[in-house]
Amino acid sequence: MKILGIILLAFLTWVLWLVVSQYLFCARFQFDDPVPFEGLSIFNPYDSVDAAQWVKCNFHAHSRAWEGFTNGHGSAEDIHEAYKALNYGVHCVSNYHYIDTTHSSDPGYIPAYEHGYNITKTHQLVLGSDKVLWLDYLFPQSVHNKQHVLKHLSESAELVILNHPALKNAYTKEDLSQLNGYDCMEVLSPSVVSIEQWDAALSAGKKVFIVGNDDTHNVLTKNRLGRMCTFINVAANSSKEVLTALKTGRSYGVVIGAGQLVDSLPFLKSVKVMGDTVFIKMSNAANHVTLTGQNGKVLASLDHTDQISYRLSPSDHYSRATFEYENGTKVYLNPVFYIPKTGYRTPVSFENVGETIFFRAVGVGVLSLWVLLLLSQFPGIRRQRFGRKRLSLR
């Protein structure tokens, strides 16, 4: 057989292996039916915040890595210096499948990397892990592929964030009503704003908190620098406190307007819950305030105010506030939501062993047929391996 034909068969074999591995060998999961937030108590992530302890953060930025093979420019030190100049208290370097250790001796250092090398940008931001997970699925991912990856990421990291979920429809609304194994969502990114995806997860009763990041790939040209950020409420700038604040929702996301002064960003003063009524107060009056609930329904809105209150009905399930300012700055708060008296019950997913075995058996069958097909292209090898030997009496 010609060399070109052999190369083609080798390539097709590799592609078939990737397809079978992704769609047939991957574990299959059983998901709970989506259930909205419900119960007799209202969970308030801001019940213990101190308005003097807000810290500005960016967790997603790329430097040059892998000898320039991936999309990133400038050094990790360039990134840290750029964000210090903009008064950020926390600034991570999150290269693709590489944990940068610049300033790793600092108490506030957080090991970070961006996971995912698939064609649909189904990516995750991994914080607090000491090793990189290489498991991923190259082609458009099923919900089972996504859950399998999240399961392994959550087992090896302190915090997992879904990156830019609306980009290339990487995470569909249906996905987000089922998936577990992550803590936050990068709702705010210069690439795409994923508000509808966040509401899809919240409407399914998922306790998912907001993150805003620049996702800059060229700090030298200041591309995307200082456009989106996260504020966290911490007493000390340590990695443990930062990750705890993100995981418990003591945070909010900000789109920084083009006319916004660096030192005068509006900030959250308080969120209080009295009975079934929520009271929210900001440091500065906003042009427009919106409260959003189940399935993205607008619950209430006001203009030209620094505060808003709302009686949260059990049928609302949750309420999240957005404050929009004249200079383009927008502040997105995490939701308050109903939970049982016994506390929030984390939705779970289980591996469906029977279905997994069935799909893997089909995969073995497909690969076996392919091997037989390959052997048919090499008649000499087939005769040598499977042909009968004649008895010689010489």
C-alpha angles and dihedrals in degrees: 000000000000118000091242091056092050091050091050092051091048090052093048090048090053092049092047090051091052092049095046092044091051103041104026109024096043115103115262120226137210112217129201115246109262111265121186122231110285142157141092100283131066117226113218114189090193099054094112103032124131112216090215093059104065113132124195115230145182118190101174122066134128129219129181109295141156091035090299095304093123126057106271137111133194128023130287088252089056089056094049093048093048093053094044088057089057093051097253113159095195124037123166131193108221111181123175109281092336129104111214113213100196107140090004090150092063116102090232095052113125119191107228141171139165113244124207138071099181125127096246097055095244090166136166132200110225119202128185100016124132094203139043121244111219097187111116140135118239103206129058103306130235119220087258091056091050093048092048091054093045091049092057094042093051090051093057103034137059093223135015124197126190106231122223094330095185092055107108086347086280091164115029123208089250090053091052092051088061111028123101134175101076134092109202142019127224092230093162119056132140086236094060141336111233104196095136091051091051091051090049091057093043092048088056090056096257115152096224122157129207128256128183120199139169095223086203118185098183116040091171093068090037088237107176091351115156097359103115129021147164126232118208129188111230136151092212132022097240126136092241094054093044094052092044091052091052093046094049097043099249087142144075138201128241135198103205111221121229090244096046118122112228095231099045107056113149112249138196114263100181149336114201130180119205112179104313096334123100121208119195126185129184130193093242135034114256128214091231135012124194132187114203128193143169114359091359095296114162107238100180142343138194136182131223100007141118095211143041137183131198138179104233112217121205087240089060089059093190142008130206126184131223122193115197120195132202094246092057098263115138127190118203116195126202116254131263110218146175119267134171119267087252091059138258116326111216111225112239138201127207132204110253098223097189094050091045092054092048094051092046090051089053088050092053089050092051092050092046091054090049091052090052090049091051092050089053088061091058105053093170092057091045093054092045094051102035106021120106119252116230119232112244121202102189 
